[in-house]
Amino acid sequence: MFPDSSFRNWPHRNVGLFLLSINVYLYIMANQLDVVSLEEAKEFLVIDFDDRDDEIIACIETAVDYIESYTNIMLYQRAKVYTVIGCSIEIYDYPIDLPLDTKIKQNILSVTVFGTDGQEISALVGYVGNSNTPKQLIMACKKMIIYLFENRDVYTAGLPWDIQMLINKNRRSATI
């Protein structure tokens, strides 16, 4: 199967590292379209033509990014690197999967990670698939896609009240 027989001589640790890197690569490939697909958005917008797909994809990406930054809930899983400043870093992203050997303190709204100044901490953040993702946030994404698509020339400072109510319930910061 492999022309170079050295693959069979790898220590088991390297094979495990290889498989881990493949899993991380698959997580990195996730994006906003895993939360709301183009087909779902077009169905929600009641559009059955392909002329505006690029614009709809931009609305999906904007909606998901906005809701993630507003709530600190990551709607799709990806790898993220945090840098310790001083002796610790406060991470508000949720859900988060840190390496087992990481020294942490779990708070209600965040995780404090302890380390040395400048140390980089790799983690996986976000939900895998939509089965565990809060349904209110997926609906908020869909409503925001409609709002962005239909009001692309309107420049207002706030969100519609129904979207605001869906995402405020899930906001993970101390102030609203």
N, C-alpha and C positions, 0 to 999 in steps of 0.2 A: 504494500500500500504506500509506504513512504520510501522514496529512493535512498534516503540517508538512514541507515539503520541506527544512528545514534539516538533517535527518538525513543527507541525501546530501552536505552540505557539511562534515561533521565531518572534522577531520584524522584520518589513519590511526591516529595514536597514541591518540586518544580511542576509536576503535572497538576497538582492541586492549585498552584499559583496560576498556571495556564488556564485552567477551567474557571477560576475566580475572575481572571481578566476578561474572559469571554462573557461571563455574566455581567460584569460592570459595563462592558461595551454594549450589551443589549439594553441595559438600563439607560445608558446615555442616549441611545437611539430614540427613547420615548420623547414625545413632545406634546404640545398643546392639542394637536389633533387626536390624541389618545383620550382626551377628556370629552370633547365634542368633535365628532368626525365631520368632514365636509358634507357627507350625505345626510347626517342628522341635522346639521345646520340648515341645509337646503330644504329639508322636509319641514323644519320648524318655521322657516321663512316662506314656505309655500312657493318655492322656485324649482322649476324642472328643466332649466336650460343651463348651459355651461359657460355662457359669456362672462359671467361675473365671479367665477370661481376664485380668482386671485384676490379679489376684494373681500369675498366671504372668508377666505383663509386668513387674511389680515385682521378681520373682525374677530375671528376665533382666537387668534394669538393674542390680540389686545385684551379681549375679555378675560381670558384665562390668566394672563399676566397681571391684570389689574386686581382681580379677585384674590389671587395668591398674595400679592404685595399688601393688600388691604387687610387680609385675615391672618397672614402667616401660616396658612394651611396650603401645603404643596399638593396640587391636584394630580400630578403625574410623577412617577418616580424617576430620579436621576441622581447622578453622583455630584457631590458638592464638596469643596475644600474650604475649611475655615482656618484662619490663622490666629493663634493665641497671642494676645497682647498683654504683656506683663506676665501674670501667672494663671490667668483664666480668660475664658470668653463665654459670654451669655448667648445662647442660640435659641431663637424663638421659632424657628421653622418646625413644622409638625406635619406628619409623623417623621421621626428621624431614627435611623438605625446606625448606631456608632459601633466601632470595633469593640470587642469584648474587653480588651485590656485598657480601655479608656477610663480614667478616673472622672466620675461625674457626680453632680448633685442634682436630683430631679426636683424642679419647682412646679408650681401649678401651671404657669404659663410658659416656662422655658426650661432649658437644661444648661447648667453651668458645667463647662468642661475645663478641667485643670491640666496645666502643662507648663512647659517652659516658654519664655518669650520667643516669638517667631516660629514656634512649632506649628506644623500644618497637620490638621486633623481631617481625614477623609471620611465622609459619611454618605449614606444613601438617604435621601429625603423624598417624601411624597408617597402617595398611595399607588399600589400596583393594581392596575385595572380600575374600573368604575364600581366594582361590587361593594367596596368599603368606603368609597368617597361619599361624604355627606350629600344626599340628594338635593338639599336646598341649594348647595353651591353649584351643582351641575345645572339646576334650573336657573339660577342667577346668571350663569354663563350664557345659557340659551337666550334669556331675556335681554342680556346686555348685547349679545350679537345682533338681535333685532334692533335694539336702540341705536347701536353704532351704524348698522347698515342703512336704516331708514332716516337717520339724522346726521348724515356725514357732513352736511354743510352748516349744522347748528353748533355753536360754540357756547355751551353753558358750563357753569362751574360745578353743578351737582349731578347726581344720578337720580333717575326716577325713584319714587318712594318705594315701589314694590321690590325693586332690586336692592335698595338700601336695607329694607327689612329682612330680606333673605340672607344677606351677608353679615349684617350686624349681629345676628344670633350666633354666628360662628366665629366672630372676631376674637383673636387670641392676645390682644394687647390690653393693657390696664386701663387705657382711656378710650372712650368712644366719641 
